[in-house]
Amino acid sequence: MFRKSKVVLIFITIIMIILAGCSSGTNTSTEGTQNSEGDASGSTSIAEKFNMAMGAQPPSLDPHISTAIATRDIAMQVFETLVTIDKDYKPVPMLAESIDVSEDGKTYTFNLRQGIKFHNGKEMTSEDVVASMNRFVEKSGATKVLLDGAVFKADGDYKVILDVPNPSTLIMTSLAARSPMPAIMPKEVIESAPAEGINEYIGTGPLKFVEWKQDQYIKLTKNDDYQPLETESNGQAGKKEVFIKDFYIHFVPDTSTQVAGLQTGEYDLLLEAPNDNYELLANDPSLGTSINDYGPYNLIFNKHKGIFTNADMRKAINAGINSEEILRTSFMHEDIYELDPSYMSPQSADWYSDAGKEYYNQNDPEKAKEWLEKAGYNGEPIKIVTTRDYAHIYNTGVVLQQQLEKIGVKVSLEIYDWPTALNIRNKEPDKWDIFITGTPFVLTPLELYVYTIEAYMDPNNQKVTELLNSIKNAQTEDEAKQKWEELQAYTWEYLPVAKMGNFFKVSAFKDYVKDYKYQEGPILWNIKLTK
């Protein structure tokens, strides 16, 4: 949509009129929550406090370097990007007012919105954008395929030029990434940041960082000087309004404590409800639920060492598993999983594909035995790494063991805590053959974990690299999509992983929470409290 054209959006700066409460004084706080309905004069009151519970504390709030989902979920409230995504996952301008693309596709000119203020009161200019984006390109592994060699430079106070060595139709989408996130922050924050990451969290977003109490909570507050777009709210694009003063994001690892806190009103929102409590929460008349697109659920094969360096063994496992049984046992309710062969989200109109579906969920034990014989399998035990830290991963390991033993495969179920399991996958190839995990959906195929994380890749497969480069260098979107379908079909043939399906994250919230949405993370702006 940005290709060889100029897209111009006109933005009008609005200072929102904020009233502490209705003049009648009837908006009294109940457990920190006030009415956010309009009063008789048509004004909008501001609720005092919003409490959200999430299971994991972020390792960092540096959106340039962290791929942690917990980082993304908080950083997206504080920071903004030149380009963001609408509800259809299409890139649209956010801090850029318009974008020009040269005829050869190698030069992008970002005309910045003027008068945008950082949380410290400083106006955003091109020097801040250049410092932020060049650091992002340097630090973020996710940009290497598309933006390797790219350089951002200033042209006056409100214009930024991006030069890329190779044109690609995917450049704009990559600049809308959420994790890691090409966040814009003040130049001085970039320049003073230590090697381990920024220690000042100053963005342009609708919420401001206030404090971080380790292992307890992060507090954000309403940015009273935020300048929203005037276009209609659309996914993470368009108008952002804040109807609550303070947001407390509590770190609550124990799931029973999460659920109890939601039920008693200690928390207004539970970001990721435990699967085994889904029906309880969904049937509670005092609560609402939101089922949120998350990503593929996979069996990763160790292709660096051991029995699964043999592709026929990978084909045997893929032919023999019953994905529906695995998903049903692991996620417990059909609302929170789905059978689907695509590595890209069904919500992504540009990239969704069922190419290779004939290899998906075959549930054919006889075919599996044929592949085992072809592979020369001699009864060696297969080490499946799982963990009790995530019930769905442990349950998958148990069911998978049962299914594989039925086709004649010996299985050793290796149970570790999650950090140890990750360390074994990444650093000890002798200790595992199959690893169970889910991965989030991404905006382009080039960012898929199946191709970008070393443990997933077949180190000797050149065809994947060639097809990835074909997608990257495609001259048109149709050509890129065609190459992606070819790559997905081929991925199902050579099987770096066996995809079992998609799974969802469920948010649960009190019934007085209105207009909560989730897209690549929780959208806390636009939420209203009606209690």
Number of C-alpha atoms within 10 A of each C-alpha: 12 17 19 14 13 14 15 13 17 11 14 12 15 12 11 14 9 13 12 14 21 21 13 8 8 11 20 15 13 11 12 13 21 24 25 23 19 13 16 10 8 9 16 20 23 26 27 23 20 27 20 21 25 22 18 16 21 21 12 18 22 22 26 26 24 21 20 17 19 19 24 25 23 22 28 25 21 24 25 23 25 25 27 26 24 18 14 12 23 19 25 25 26 23 22 22 21 23 26 19 19 15 10 12 19 16 20 21 21 25 22 23 22 16 13 20 18 21 24 12 11 12 14 24 22 22 20 19 28 23 21 23 24 16 18 23 22 17 16 19 19 25 21 16 14 24 24 15 13 19 17 23 18 19 14 10 14 19 22 23 20 19 19 19 14 17 19 24 22 21 21 21 17 23 23 26 23 26 24 24 26 29 28 27 26 26 17 12 17 18 12 12 13 10 6 9 17 19 14 16 20 21 25 29 28 26 30 26 23 15 13 13 10 10 13 13 20 19 19 22 21 22 20 16 17 23 22 21 20 15 14 10 16 13 19 26 21 19 17 22 21 22 22 25 17 22 22 20 23 22 20 20 14 12 18 13 12 25 21 12 17 23 18 10 14 17 23 24 27 26 23 19 26 23 20 15 13 19 12 10 23 15 11 13 9 12 18 19 21 18 18 19 22 22 22 26 24 20 25 25 29 26 25 18 15 15 19 21 18 15 18 22 22 27 23 26 26 28 23 23 27 20 24 17 15 21 25 17 15 23 22 17 15 12 13 20 25 18 17 21 25 24 26 25 23 17 13 17 12 18 19 18 22 16 20 18 15 12 17 23 21 16 19 16 21 13 18 25 21 14 22 22 14 12 18 11 16 11 11 11 13 21 18 23 25 27 22 13 13 14 16 23 20 20 20 24 27 16 17 23 20 15 21 20 11 14 19 15 21 17 19 16 20 17 16 16 12 15 11 12 20 16 11 17 21 13 10 12 16 13 18 21 24 25 24 21 17 19 16 19 22 22 24 21 24 22 20 17 19 21 18 16 13 13 21 22 21 21 11 10 10 9 12 18 12 12 19 19 17 18 27 23 17 19 15 13 16 12 14 25 18 15 19 24 20 15 23 22 21 16 20 22 15 17 24 24 24 27 23 26 23 27 26 21 19 23 23 26 24 22 17 16 18 15 12 19 18 19 16 23 22 18 19 25 21 17 19 24 24 14 17
